[in-house]
Amino acid sequence: VQLQAFGGGLVQAGGSLRLSCATSGALGSIWIMGWYRQAPGKQREWVASASSRATHYADSAKGRFTISRDSANNTLYLQMNSLKPEDTAVYYCNANLDYWGQGTLVTVSS
């Protein structure tokens, strides 16, 4: 499984961004996908995940972020609204808790 995340950038506080993660390879083996992030000087943390049955969010993401999967285009999305400076991080997509894409940097200015 190969993952490629993109869509990061610089945005002002209160703004929105949509991250995308293109997937390829043994897609039939994927049972769960997720987004993680790592802020400067901090450990990588889970943000949201989506399986065929449900979606789950970290408390920091609830009500502001939406994870979705487009099976037709083999793409995972993370819609991020009401962004805060503390959302600044490198965001990574993940499949099956094993496969990682390269990160995409999100910077939220105050």
C-alpha positions as CSV (number, residue, x, y, z in Angstrom):
1,V,0.0,0.0,0.0
2,Q,1.3,3.4,-1.0
3,L,0.0,6.6,0.4
4,Q,0.6,10.2,-0.7
5,A,-0.8,13.1,1.3
6,F,-1.1,16.6,0.0
7,G,-3.2,19.8,0.5
8,G,-1.4,21.4,3.4
9,G,-0.5,25.0,3.5
10,L,-0.6,28.3,5.3
11,V,-4.0,29.5,6.6
12,Q,-5.2,32.1,9.1
13,A,-6.9,31.1,12.3
14,G,-10.6,30.3,11.6
15,G,-9.9,29.2,8.1
16,S,-10.3,25.8,6.4
17,L,-8.2,23.3,4.6
18,R,-8.9,20.0,3.0
19,L,-6.1,17.4,3.1
20,S,-6.1,14.5,0.6
21,C,-4.4,11.2,0.7
22,A,-4.1,9.2,-2.5
23,T,-3.8,5.5,-2.1
24,S,-2.6,2.8,-4.4
25,G,-1.5,-0.8,-4.1
26,A,-3.3,-3.6,-2.3
27,L,-6.3,-1.5,-1.6
28,G,-8.5,-4.5,-0.9
29,S,-6.4,-5.2,2.2
30,I,-7.2,-1.8,3.8
31,W,-9.6,-2.0,6.7
32,I,-9.0,1.2,8.4
33,M,-7.4,4.6,7.5
34,G,-6.6,7.6,9.5
35,W,-4.9,10.9,9.9
36,Y,-2.2,11.7,12.4
37,R,-0.2,14.8,13.1
38,Q,3.0,15.8,14.7
39,A,3.6,19.3,15.9
40,P,7.1,20.7,16.4
41,G,8.7,19.2,19.4
42,K,5.8,16.9,20.1
43,Q,5.0,13.3,19.5
44,R,2.8,12.2,16.7
45,E,-0.8,12.0,17.7
46,W,-3.9,10.5,16.2
47,V,-6.5,12.9,14.7
48,A,-9.2,10.8,13.1
49,S,-9.9,7.4,11.6
50,A,-12.4,5.8,9.3
51,S,-13.3,2.2,8.7
52,S,-16.2,0.8,6.7
53,R,-18.4,1.0,9.8
54,A,-17.5,4.2,11.6
55,T,-15.5,7.3,12.0
56,H,-13.7,8.4,15.1
57,Y,-12.1,11.6,16.2
58,A,-9.7,12.8,18.8
59,D,-11.3,15.4,21.1
60,S,-9.2,18.1,19.5
61,A,-10.8,17.4,16.1
62,K,-14.4,16.7,17.1
63,G,-16.8,19.3,15.6
64,R,-14.2,20.9,13.4
65,F,-12.6,18.1,11.3
66,T,-14.3,15.6,9.1
67,I,-12.7,12.4,7.7
68,S,-14.1,10.8,4.6
69,R,-13.1,8.2,2.1
70,D,-13.8,8.2,-1.6
71,S,-13.6,4.6,-2.7
72,A,-14.1,5.5,-6.4
73,N,-11.0,7.7,-6.4
74,N,-9.1,5.7,-3.7
75,T,-8.6,8.9,-1.7
76,L,-8.9,9.7,2.0
77,Y,-9.8,13.3,3.0
78,L,-9.6,15.4,6.1
79,Q,-11.7,18.5,6.0
80,M,-10.5,20.9,8.6
81,N,-12.6,23.9,9.6
82,S,-12.2,26.6,12.3
83,L,-8.5,26.0,12.3
84,K,-6.5,27.1,15.3
85,P,-2.8,27.9,15.7
86,E,-2.4,24.7,17.8
87,D,-3.5,22.7,14.7
88,T,-0.1,23.6,13.2
89,A,1.7,20.3,12.5
90,V,2.8,17.9,9.8
91,Y,-0.2,15.7,9.0
92,Y,0.2,12.1,8.0
93,C,-2.2,9.6,6.5
94,N,-2.1,6.0,7.6
95,A,-3.6,2.7,6.5
96,N,-4.1,-0.3,8.7
97,L,-1.9,1.2,11.4
98,D,1.1,0.0,9.3
99,Y,1.4,2.1,6.2
100,W,2.4,5.8,6.3
101,G,2.4,8.5,3.6
102,Q,4.8,11.4,3.6
103,G,3.5,14.3,5.7
104,T,2.0,17.5,4.5
105,L,2.6,20.7,6.6
106,V,-0.3,22.7,7.9
107,T,0.5,26.1,9.4
108,V,-2.2,28.1,11.0
109,S,-1.3,31.7,11.7
110,S,-2.9,33.7,14.5
